[in-house]
């Protein structure tokens, strides 16, 4: 068996287990550490680890397609896995600190609750950190955690990196969708963090590798948006399977025999596939520009953000279409479309993917300064 076949076999096995356990993750409201370990086996957390520390040096598209596949099995697990991309943020740590981060290997799971930023007290050699931070997705299975402690260069969040034993997780993730992400609050009390263990999110990396030239904030939006591409694929496949089933209890024709179902499904497929193509086209264009030595322009960065927003929203629309076509079957607890609908709508609420991103893209198209932090 070739290495590629072995990798695909491992991926298939892990995806099958995720499908089997996704109800468990939703009930627990987090992806358990043993599943995070399996994500590590897939290479999720070494995908963008520096090559000098054992990373796999995946391209952005390779990583995004991996997250898309995991999200098709379960949106929450895909969301947690997406933070394997955090290695781009961590690359702004001093090289000596990165050597300590990866001292036991390249598979390091990071979770961050950066907002609301809590100003820390500057003391000799570092910072005294206190505060409460929200939305720390994946914190229950993280090896290291980050919290926002002030403004760094360009107003970007200065982030303190802590060990799990220095952080209290406040389990309050009571939400309608993405329940399995465990996006709880983080509480820190009187923790000392040395300067060497702080970095500016989106700051200049200390490692010179192509992936660290990729726009980190745009990528942060992409890794979340791609979750909805996976969820939408699962939803449309679900309704397609339903369409060939038994006739309605009212005596109406099978779903596949109804013109409106065929038309709606075809439109949803066209819209989803178009958004997906735009998404990966923008990704590959930016990556090729980096590999040629041209870097990524502001226009390209804006297109990445626009493509991410469009993917998230078209994914959600595809899920809504599937739900509407499914009829009363989809209203029952435990039906897959229930979870797909709730999860997909949560993705669209993220600050990196909300309606204002279209304003930012439009501003760039028209030569107007976009909102702060967009580029």
TAJOWO-V798879 format. One record per backbone hydrogen bond with DSSP energy under -1.0 kcal/mol. CO is the residue of the C=O (numbers start at 1). NH is the residue of the N-H. Records with the same first field share a line. If there is no record, write none. Layout:
CO = NH  NH
//
This chain:
2 = 6
3 = 7
4 = 8
5 = 9
6 = 10
7 = 11
8 = 12
9 = 13
10 = 14
11 = 15
12 = 16
13 = 17
14 = 18
15 = 19
16 = 20
17 = 21
18 = 22
21 = 25
22 = 26
23 = 27
24 = 28
25 = 29  30
32 = 36
33 = 37
34 = 38
35 = 39
36 = 40
37 = 41
38 = 42
39 = 44
40 = 43
46 = 56
47 = 58
50 = 53  55
51 = 54
59 = 63
60 = 64
61 = 65
62 = 66
63 = 67
64 = 68
65 = 69
66 = 70
67 = 71
68 = 72
69 = 73
70 = 74
74 = 78
75 = 79
76 = 80
77 = 81
78 = 82
80 = 83
81 = 84
82 = 85
83 = 86
84 = 87
85 = 88
86 = 90
87 = 91
89 = 92
90 = 93
91 = 206
94 = 98
95 = 99
97 = 101
98 = 102
100 = 103
102 = 105
106 = 108
109 = 143  144
111 = 146
115 = 134
121 = 128
123 = 126
125 = 195
126 = 123
127 = 193
128 = 121
129 = 191
131 = 188
133 = 186
135 = 137
136 = 139
138 = 141
139 = 142
144 = 111
145 = 162
146 = 113
147 = 160
148 = 118
149 = 120
150 = 158
152 = 155
153 = 156
156 = 152
157 = 201
158 = 149
159 = 199
160 = 147
162 = 145
163 = 166
164 = 167
168 = 187
170 = 172  185
172 = 174
178 = 181
179 = 182
181 = 138
182 = 184
184 = 136
185 = 170
186 = 133
187 = 168
188 = 131
191 = 129
193 = 127
194 = 197
195 = 198
197 = 161
199 = 159
200 = 203
207 = 209
209 = 212
210 = 213
211 = 214
215 = 219
216 = 220
217 = 221
218 = 222
219 = 223
221 = 225
222 = 226
225 = 228
226 = 230
227 = 231
228 = 232
229 = 233
230 = 234
231 = 235
232 = 236
233 = 237
234 = 238
235 = 239
236 = 240
237 = 241
238 = 242
239 = 243
242 = 245
243 = 256
248 = 251
252 = 248
254 = 257
255 = 258
258 = 262
259 = 263
260 = 264
261 = 265
262 = 266
263 = 267
264 = 268
265 = 269
266 = 270
267 = 271
268 = 272
269 = 273
270 = 274
271 = 275
272 = 276
273 = 277
274 = 278
275 = 279
276 = 280
277 = 281
278 = 282
279 = 283
280 = 284
281 = 285
282 = 286
283 = 287
284 = 288
285 = 289
286 = 290
287 = 291
288 = 292
289 = 294
290 = 293
297 = 301
298 = 302
299 = 303
300 = 304
301 = 305
302 = 306
303 = 307
304 = 308
305 = 309
306 = 310
307 = 311
308 = 312
309 = 313
310 = 314
311 = 315
312 = 316
313 = 317
314 = 318
315 = 319
316 = 320
317 = 321
318 = 322
319 = 323
320 = 324
321 = 325
322 = 326
327 = 330
328 = 331
332 = 335
335 = 338
336 = 340
337 = 341
338 = 342
339 = 343
340 = 344
341 = 345
342 = 346
343 = 347
344 = 348
346 = 349
347 = 350
350 = 353
354 = 357
355 = 358
356 = 360
357 = 361
358 = 362
359 = 363
360 = 364
361 = 365
362 = 366
363 = 368
364 = 367
371 = 374
//
